[in-house]
Structure formats: structure tokens, C-alpha cells
Amino acid sequence: MAGNNAKAPVDGAGQNDSTEIEHPTEPPLPPFLTIDELAELLRLAPKTIAEAHRRGDIPGGRSIGRRVRFSRDVILRWFDGKNDPRKRRKK
């Protein structure tokens, strides 16, 4: 039927139990992330991010004075496996 937006029952018992998950709209990431923003994105403690940055384990980080900013684009490529800093690390 055209225009019918009713959802079919999932369990077949006539109940309208939807398996669809609604996600709230998230604001786009800023071009540069703070340690706290990156920690929230990766669900890690800010201290973990700071230590990993000092070790060189996270790409795209730049220290500006005592502050650190991470490039959103570099982080997203790294997380997708396209920019692994361990491959470039000198031993």
C-alpha cells in the first residue's frame, strides 16, 4: 500500500516492537580536537590520550605551548587503519 508508514510487527504476534535504533544527531567534529574531545570520541581517559601522544602513538597531534590539538582528518584516517604511526616509527 502506497503511503502506509506503519511498521510490521517484529515477533509476528501483533505487537509493534521495533528493532530500529534511533541515534540522536551528533554535531560534526571540529577540524581540531582537544585531548578531552579525542578521549570522548575514542572512549578513553584523557590521561591515556596524553600519554599516547607523548609516546607518538597517535598521529596528527601538535603541541602548541602546553596545549595539544589533533587533526580530525588525520585521526579519522588513522582510526580507519589508513595512517598507522607504528609503520613509520624508527627502531
CYANA upper distance limits for C-alpha pairs under 8 A (distance plus 0.5 A):
  7 LYS  CA     16 ASN  CA      7.51
  7 LYS  CA     18 SER  CA      8.03
  8 ALA  CA     16 ASN  CA      7.36
  9 PRO  CA     13 ALA  CA      7.42
  9 PRO  CA     14 GLY  CA      6.09
  9 PRO  CA     15 GLN  CA      5.98
  9 PRO  CA     16 ASN  CA      5.25
  9 PRO  CA     17 ASP  CA      6.68
  9 PRO  CA     18 SER  CA      7.84
 10 VAL  CA     15 GLN  CA      7.96
 10 VAL  CA     16 ASN  CA      7.30
 10 VAL  CA     17 ASP  CA      6.34
 10 VAL  CA     18 SER  CA      6.96
 10 VAL  CA     19 THR  CA      7.82
 11 ASP  CA     15 GLN  CA      7.60
 11 ASP  CA     17 ASP  CA      7.88
 29 LEU  CA     33 LEU  CA      8.35
 29 LEU  CA     72 ARG  CA      7.68
 30 PRO  CA     72 ARG  CA      7.51
 31 PRO  CA     71 SER  CA      6.65
 31 PRO  CA     72 ARG  CA      5.67
 31 PRO  CA     73 ASP  CA      7.73
 32 PHE  CA     69 ARG  CA      6.32
 32 PHE  CA     70 PHE  CA      5.83
 32 PHE  CA     71 SER  CA      5.29
 32 PHE  CA     72 ARG  CA      5.97
 33 LEU  CA     37 GLU  CA      6.14
 33 LEU  CA     38 LEU  CA      6.47
 33 LEU  CA     69 ARG  CA      5.89
 33 LEU  CA     70 PHE  CA      5.46
 33 LEU  CA     71 SER  CA      6.94
 33 LEU  CA     72 ARG  CA      6.81
 34 THR  CA     38 LEU  CA      6.65
 34 THR  CA     68 VAL  CA      6.84
 34 THR  CA     69 ARG  CA      5.53
 34 THR  CA     70 PHE  CA      6.97
 35 ILE  CA     39 ALA  CA      6.48
 35 ILE  CA     46 PRO  CA      6.38
 35 ILE  CA     49 ILE  CA      6.89
 35 ILE  CA     50 ALA  CA      7.23
 35 ILE  CA     68 VAL  CA      7.18
 35 ILE  CA     69 ARG  CA      7.42
 35 ILE  CA     70 PHE  CA      8.18
 36 ASP  CA     40 GLU  CA      6.66
 36 ASP  CA     46 PRO  CA      5.96
 37 GLU  CA     41 LEU  CA      6.67
 38 LEU  CA     42 LEU  CA      6.60
 38 LEU  CA     46 PRO  CA      8.38
 38 LEU  CA     49 ILE  CA      8.01
 38 LEU  CA     70 PHE  CA      8.29
 39 ALA  CA     43 ARG  CA      6.06
 39 ALA  CA     44 LEU  CA      5.30
 39 ALA  CA     45 ALA  CA      6.18
 39 ALA  CA     46 PRO  CA      5.67
 39 ALA  CA     48 THR  CA      8.44
 39 ALA  CA     49 ILE  CA      6.72
 40 GLU  CA     44 LEU  CA      6.91
 40 GLU  CA     45 ALA  CA      8.24
 44 LEU  CA     48 THR  CA      7.04
 44 LEU  CA     49 ILE  CA      7.63
 45 ALA  CA     49 ILE  CA      7.17
 46 PRO  CA     50 ALA  CA      6.70
 47 LYS  CA     51 GLU  CA      6.63
 48 THR  CA     52 ALA  CA      6.60
 49 ILE  CA     53 HIS  CA      6.58
 49 ILE  CA     58 ILE  CA      8.49
 50 ALA  CA     54 ARG  CA      6.80
 51 GLU  CA     55 ARG  CA      6.82
 52 ALA  CA     56 GLY  CA      6.67
 52 ALA  CA     57 ASP  CA      5.58
 52 ALA  CA     58 ILE  CA      6.64
 53 HIS  CA     57 ASP  CA      6.33
 53 HIS  CA     58 ILE  CA      5.91
 53 HIS  CA     59 PRO  CA      8.30
 53 HIS  CA     61 GLY  CA      7.34
 56 GLY  CA     85 PRO  CA      7.97
 57 ASP  CA     85 PRO  CA      6.78
 57 ASP  CA     86 ARG  CA      7.52
 58 ILE  CA     75 ILE  CA      8.25
 58 ILE  CA     85 PRO  CA      7.30
 59 PRO  CA     70 PHE  CA      8.27
 59 PRO  CA     74 VAL  CA      7.21
 59 PRO  CA     75 ILE  CA      7.13
 59 PRO  CA     78 TRP  CA      7.70
 59 PRO  CA     83 ASN  CA      8.20
 59 PRO  CA     84 ASP  CA      8.14
 59 PRO  CA     85 PRO  CA      6.51
 60 GLY  CA     70 PHE  CA      5.67
 60 GLY  CA     71 SER  CA      5.62
 60 GLY  CA     72 ARG  CA      8.43
 60 GLY  CA     74 VAL  CA      5.93
 60 GLY  CA     75 ILE  CA      6.92
 61 GLY  CA     68 VAL  CA      6.96
 61 GLY  CA     69 ARG  CA      6.05
 61 GLY  CA     70 PHE  CA      4.72
 61 GLY  CA     71 SER  CA      7.06
 62 ARG  CA     68 VAL  CA      6.00
 62 ARG  CA     69 ARG  CA      5.96
 62 ARG  CA     70 PHE  CA      6.86
 63 SER  CA     67 ARG  CA      6.12
 63 SER  CA     68 VAL  CA      4.85
 63 SER  CA     69 ARG  CA      7.06
 64 ILE  CA     68 VAL  CA      6.42
 64 ILE  CA     69 ARG  CA      8.07
 70 PHE  CA     74 VAL  CA      8.33
 70 PHE  CA     75 ILE  CA      7.67
 71 SER  CA     75 ILE  CA      6.67
 72 ARG  CA     76 LEU  CA      6.65
 73 ASP  CA     77 ARG  CA      6.72
 74 VAL  CA     78 TRP  CA      6.51
 74 VAL  CA     83 ASN  CA      7.91
 75 ILE  CA     79 PHE  CA      6.52
 76 LEU  CA     80 ASP  CA      6.73
 77 ARG  CA     81 GLY  CA      6.94
 77 ARG  CA     82 LYS  CA      5.73
 77 ARG  CA     83 ASN  CA      6.33
 78 TRP  CA     82 LYS  CA      5.79
 78 TRP  CA     83 ASN  CA      4.74
 78 TRP  CA     84 ASP  CA      6.19
 79 PHE  CA     83 ASN  CA      8.19
 84 ASP  CA     88 ARG  CA      8.11
 85 PRO  CA     89 ARG  CA      6.90
